[in-house]
């Protein structure tokens, strides 16, 4: 397809992408590409994350796992609100599950996905009242912020209006949350209020 394809056509084009087939076949999971595409033009909230995990790869729904449960709690949203594609879009740094390495650890999102698709997707989505940038890879890609995640998240008051930066909601970050109570005390109330305001408009 050419660059004139509409959003529906672009989403379908991404869903058929096999550019990483050889890369994924060489991982420990030896899986085939399955892009998880979840956006429409004009969404009110854009959740910019990292990459699908194995459970999301299997279900085809973004944040359909324990990380998603925690993220929805942070946002103050239930599943029906979160999965309303007319209001919420999810744009990962890579659309497919990257797989595991030989040690069973998560592989990083392949940079080729961002280079291939993201400028076109962001153009199709258009201006978004509320952007929620989740995790270190997404923070670097969307904001050009290469600082440690803790510093990037703590600097939330300096962000443009309508932009929130969050750590990844993985269970692996439970210790981080305990060490940084300011995140729950200061940022989450402001984030939830912003979500309610945007959804009410």
Backbone torsions as a table, in degrees:
resi	resn	phi	psi	omega
1	UNK	NA	155.4	179.2
2	UNK	-95.6	178.8	-176.7
3	UNK	-69.3	-6.2	-179.8
4	UNK	-90.4	3.1	-179.9
5	UNK	-63.2	144.7	179.6
6	UNK	-77.5	177.0	-174.7
7	UNK	-62.1	-38.9	179.5
8	UNK	-63.7	-41.6	178.4
9	UNK	-66.5	-39.5	179.0
10	UNK	-65.3	-43.7	178.5
11	UNK	-59.9	-41.0	178.4
12	UNK	-66.7	-37.0	177.8
13	UNK	-63.0	-43.6	178.0
14	UNK	-63.9	-42.1	-177.8
15	UNK	-61.1	-24.3	179.5
16	UNK	-92.2	-1.6	-173.1
17	UNK	-62.5	132.6	177.5
18	UNK	-125.8	18.9	-171.2
19	UNK	-60.0	-26.1	-178.2
20	UNK	-103.7	17.4	-175.5
21	UNK	-57.3	-46.4	-179.4
22	UNK	-66.0	-41.4	178.6
23	UNK	-59.6	-46.8	-177.2
24	UNK	-70.7	-34.2	178.7
25	UNK	-63.3	-24.7	-178.5
26	UNK	-89.1	-1.5	178.8
27	UNK	-82.6	171.3	178.2
28	UNK	-61.7	-33.2	-179.3
29	UNK	-80.2	-18.9	177.1
30	UNK	47.2	45.0	-174.8
31	UNK	-96.0	163.0	175.3
32	UNK	-91.5	155.0	176.5
33	UNK	-60.2	140.4	171.4
34	UNK	-145.7	83.2	-179.2
35	UNK	-59.7	133.7	177.2
36	UNK	-102.8	103.6	-173.0
37	UNK	-109.2	120.1	-172.5
38	UNK	-145.4	77.0	177.7
39	UNK	-158.9	158.7	170.3
40	UNK	-141.7	155.7	174.9
41	UNK	-61.7	145.6	174.5
42	UNK	81.9	14.0	178.2
43	UNK	-63.5	153.5	-179.5
44	UNK	-86.1	-30.6	-177.9
45	UNK	-130.2	131.2	174.8
46	UNK	-115.4	118.5	175.6
47	UNK	-96.6	111.0	-178.1
48	UNK	-102.2	104.1	-175.2
49	UNK	-108.4	-156.1	-173.0
50	UNK	-101.2	-72.1	179.7
51	UNK	-165.1	152.9	177.7
52	UNK	-62.4	146.3	170.0
53	UNK	-89.6	-176.6	-176.0
54	UNK	-61.9	-42.5	-178.4
55	UNK	-64.8	-40.0	177.3
56	UNK	-66.6	-38.5	174.9
57	UNK	-56.0	-40.2	-177.8
58	UNK	-76.0	-37.2	-174.8
59	UNK	-88.8	-28.6	-177.0
60	UNK	80.7	9.8	178.1
61	UNK	-118.5	130.2	-177.2
62	UNK	-66.8	144.6	178.0
63	UNK	54.2	36.6	177.9
64	UNK	-93.2	60.8	-175.2
65	UNK	-161.7	-172.7	-178.6
66	UNK	-64.4	-34.0	176.2
67	UNK	-61.9	-39.7	177.8
68	UNK	-65.0	-38.0	176.9
69	UNK	-59.7	-44.2	-179.9
70	UNK	-67.6	-41.9	180.0
71	UNK	-61.6	-44.2	179.3
72	UNK	-63.2	-35.1	175.0
73	UNK	-64.4	-43.6	177.6
74	UNK	-59.6	-39.8	-178.0
75	UNK	-78.2	-17.9	-174.6
76	UNK	72.6	34.4	-177.5
77	UNK	-120.1	146.8	171.9
78	UNK	-92.1	175.9	-175.2
79	UNK	-64.6	-37.8	-179.0
80	UNK	-61.5	-41.9	177.9
81	UNK	-67.9	-45.7	-175.1
82	UNK	-63.8	-37.8	-176.8
83	UNK	-93.6	15.1	173.4
84	UNK	-81.7	100.6	-172.9
85	UNK	-66.3	-18.5	176.9
86	UNK	-75.0	-17.3	-177.1
87	UNK	-117.0	-29.8	-175.7
88	UNK	-126.4	126.8	173.0
89	UNK	-113.3	146.7	177.9
90	UNK	-119.7	120.5	-177.6
91	UNK	-124.1	96.3	178.4
92	UNK	-76.0	159.4	175.5
93	UNK	-62.5	-33.3	171.4
94	UNK	-133.7	136.4	-174.0
95	UNK	-76.4	-20.3	-176.9
96	UNK	-107.5	155.2	169.5
97	UNK	-62.3	120.0	-176.6
98	UNK	-72.8	-19.9	-179.0
99	UNK	96.3	-177.8	179.0
100	UNK	-112.4	151.7	173.4
101	UNK	-84.3	-175.5	-175.3
102	UNK	-61.9	-25.9	179.4
103	UNK	-87.3	-1.4	179.6
104	UNK	85.3	13.4	178.3
105	UNK	-93.2	154.6	179.4
106	UNK	-63.2	134.8	171.5
107	UNK	-83.8	152.8	-179.0
108	UNK	-72.9	159.8	175.7
109	UNK	-61.1	130.0	179.0
110	UNK	-63.4	126.2	-179.1
111	UNK	-59.5	-25.6	-177.7
112	UNK	-61.5	-28.4	-179.5
113	UNK	-66.1	-48.5	178.2
114	UNK	-59.2	-47.0	-177.0
115	UNK	-63.3	-33.4	-175.3
116	UNK	-79.6	-40.1	-166.3
117	UNK	-116.9	-30.9	-160.3
118	UNK	-69.7	-35.8	177.9
119	UNK	-61.7	-40.8	179.5
120	UNK	-67.5	-41.5	-179.7
121	UNK	-65.4	-45.7	-179.5
122	UNK	-61.8	-36.3	176.9
123	UNK	-65.6	-41.6	179.5
124	UNK	-65.4	-40.2	-178.2
125	UNK	-66.7	-41.4	-179.5
126	UNK	81.8	-172.7	-179.2
127	UNK	-59.8	140.2	-178.2
128	UNK	-125.9	128.2	-178.9
129	UNK	-63.2	-32.3	-176.6
130	UNK	-136.3	120.6	175.9
131	UNK	-111.2	131.6	178.0
132	UNK	-119.3	108.9	-175.6
133	UNK	-97.4	120.3	-168.8
134	UNK	-117.5	114.8	172.9
135	UNK	91.7	158.2	-172.7
136	UNK	-59.5	-43.6	-179.3
137	UNK	-62.2	-43.7	-179.0
138	UNK	-68.1	-37.7	178.8
139	UNK	-60.8	-43.8	-179.9
140	UNK	-66.4	-41.9	-175.8
141	UNK	-72.9	-47.0	-174.0
142	UNK	-81.4	-31.3	-173.9
143	UNK	-115.2	-9.2	-176.5
144	UNK	64.8	25.5	-176.7
145	UNK	-101.6	108.7	-176.8
146	UNK	-98.4	8.6	178.3
147	UNK	-67.7	162.7	172.3
148	UNK	-54.0	147.9	-175.3
149	UNK	-55.4	-40.2	-178.7
150	UNK	-58.5	-43.9	179.1
151	UNK	-66.5	-41.7	-179.4
152	UNK	-64.0	-40.3	180.0
153	UNK	-71.0	-41.5	-177.4
154	UNK	-64.7	-21.2	-177.7
155	UNK	-88.1	27.7	-170.2
156	UNK	-64.3	-32.0	-179.5
157	UNK	-68.0	-19.5	-179.5
158	UNK	-87.5	-5.3	-178.2
159	UNK	-75.2	155.5	173.6
160	UNK	-59.6	149.4	178.2
161	UNK	-55.5	132.3	-179.5
162	UNK	92.4	8.7	177.8
163	UNK	-125.1	124.1	175.1
164	UNK	-121.0	141.9	179.5
165	UNK	-116.4	127.2	-176.0
166	UNK	-125.4	152.5	167.7
167	UNK	-70.0	167.0	175.7
168	UNK	-67.9	137.5	-178.1
169	UNK	-79.6	16.7	179.4
170	UNK	-59.1	150.5	175.3
171	UNK	-60.7	-23.2	178.7
172	UNK	-64.6	-18.6	-179.2
173	UNK	-96.1	12.3	178.7
174	UNK	-59.4	-40.7	177.9
175	UNK	-63.3	-39.4	177.9
176	UNK	-60.2	-43.1	-179.3
177	UNK	-63.1	-37.3	179.0
178	UNK	-69.5	-35.3	-179.2
179	UNK	-78.1	-15.3	-175.8
180	UNK	-128.7	68.3	-176.1
181	UNK	-63.5	-19.9	177.9
182	UNK	-59.6	-26.9	-179.8
183	UNK	-61.8	-48.1	179.2
184	UNK	-74.3	-31.6	-176.4
185	UNK	-78.6	-35.8	-172.8
186	UNK	-108.3	-48.4	-170.9
187	UNK	-80.1	-44.7	-175.0
188	UNK	-62.8	-41.4	176.0
189	UNK	-60.6	-39.9	178.8
190	UNK	-66.6	-40.1	178.6
191	UNK	-63.2	-47.0	-179.0
192	UNK	-63.6	-37.9	177.2
193	UNK	-65.0	-41.0	178.2
194	UNK	-63.6	-40.3	177.5
195	UNK	-60.4	-47.6	-178.5
196	UNK	-61.9	-41.9	-179.6
197	UNK	-64.0	-43.6	-178.0
198	UNK	-66.8	-42.0	-178.5
199	UNK	-71.2	-24.0	-179.9
200	UNK	-82.4	-22.1	-177.8
201	UNK	-68.1	NA	NA
